[in-house]
Structure formats: C-alpha cells, structure tokens
Amino acid sequence: MSLQAVTQPGDTVAIESPAYYNLLEVLNALHLRVLELPTHPQEGVSLAALESALQQNQISACVLVANFNNPLGSCMSAEKKHQIANLFSTYDIPLIEDDIYGDLNFEGTRPKAIKAFDTQGLVLYCASVSKILSPGLRIGWCVPGRYQMKVEP
Ligand SMILES: Cc1ncc(COP(=O)(O)O)c(C=O)c1O
C-alpha cells in the first residue's frame, strides 16, 4: 500500500542489496524498477550510494530495513538514521521504512526507527506483529506521514 501510494508503474525504487525476496516480488507486481544500493552487513545501506541516487533524481521512493535487516542482519546507528532522515528531507523523496524486526533486540533499549528523526512526514513507517507474536495474525500497520490520504483505501 505504501509503494502504491508513492509510485506509478515504471518508476524506480531504491532498495538495499541484498533484499527480502518478497519485496522484489511486490516491486515486480507493481511494475516498478529497482535500483540496488550496496549494503554493509553491520552498518546497513551505503550512505554515499543513497545520496548519489537521490541527488541524480533517479528514484521516486526508497525502501529500507534499518533494524535487524533481512537477510543481512545489519542495524544502523541512530546517527546514521538521523543522517538518512535528513537526506530524504533535503531531496523531498518518500522513504518506506520496514521496521518489522525492530522489537527483536535482546539487550539494551529498542533501536530507534528512522521515522523517529522524520520531521517532514516523508517516512512511511511500516511494522507488524508477525515477528514478535505470530505471523498467522496477519496484523500490520503503517504510519504514512504526509501520505496518509494516499495510503488509506
Ligand atoms: C524485511 C521483511 N519485511 C516484511 C516481511 C513480511 O512479514 P509478514 O509475515 O508480516 O508478511 C518479512 C518477512 O519475513 C521480512 O523479512
């Protein structure tokens, strides 16, 4: 729903590489093109590659899994999340944040989402109980910021 709210068929969406396989299937079903962003197994997406994609006006949206990424397991620092939120504000492009694994930390405090640093409503925050309670419940939610009306059915 978030992807549909912020893209048209034929648009390009930046994603981490490698990425969760079903995300590729959804992008394919929506006839979206993909720009792969190199991603570090501990620190997450390459900021330089992301900024270059935003700068060159190559993408209509971006999907990131900042906390306990699947498949890499990377978890971005709060500072990096802040920088990413600022980058999207600078270029005024929507970011879909998939925070489905954010509650799975075993020690310390729960890592913040990029959404925590979003001052412009550009982050469509998505999460679910499928990794902490049960996938069978099929309950998820989205906090779409300025795209609320477009996400609502
Ligand atoms: C990164 C990521 N996003 C979304 C999902 C989808 O989760 P759900 O079981 O709620 O459909 C998964 C499931 O593995 C996932 O790894």
The ligand as an SDF file (V2000), in Angstrom:
LIG
                    3D

 16 16  0  0  0  0  0  0  0  0999 V2000
   12.0370   -7.4840    5.8590 C   0  0  0  0  0  0  0  0  0  0  0  0
   10.6790   -8.1300    5.8840 C   0  0  0  0  0  0  0  0  0  0  0  0
    9.6040   -7.3710    5.6290 N   0  0  0  0  0  0  0  0  0  0  0  0
    8.3710   -7.8970    5.6290 C   0  0  0  0  0  0  0  0  0  0  0  0
    8.1530   -9.2230    5.9060 C   0  0  0  0  0  0  0  0  0  0  0  0
    6.7260   -9.7450    5.8410 C   0  0  0  0  0  0  0  0  0  0  0  0
    6.2500  -10.1270    7.0380 O   0  0  0  0  0  0  0  0  0  0  0  0
    4.7750  -10.7250    7.2170 P   0  0  0  0  0  0  0  0  0  0  0  0
    4.9860  -12.0970    7.7690 O   0  0  0  0  0  0  0  0  0  0  0  0
    4.1120   -9.8180    8.2050 O   0  0  0  0  0  0  0  0  0  0  0  0
    4.1180  -10.7290    5.8900 O   0  0  0  0  0  0  0  0  0  0  0  0
    9.2250  -10.0590    6.1790 C   0  0  0  0  0  0  0  0  0  0  0  0
    9.0280  -11.4830    6.4720 C   0  0  0  0  0  0  0  0  0  0  0  0
    9.9410  -12.2770    6.5450 O   0  0  0  0  0  0  0  0  0  0  0  0
   10.5350   -9.5030    6.1620 C   0  0  0  0  0  0  0  0  0  0  0  0
   11.6300  -10.2520    6.3840 O   0  0  0  0  0  0  0  0  0  0  0  0
  1  2  1  0
  2  3  1  0
  2 15  2  0
  3  4  2  0
  4  5  1  0
  5  6  1  0
  5 12  2  0
  6  7  1  0
  7  8  1  0
  8  9  2  0
  8 10  1  0
  8 11  1  0
 12 13  1  0
 12 15  1  0
 13 14  2  0
 15 16  1  0
M  END
$$$$
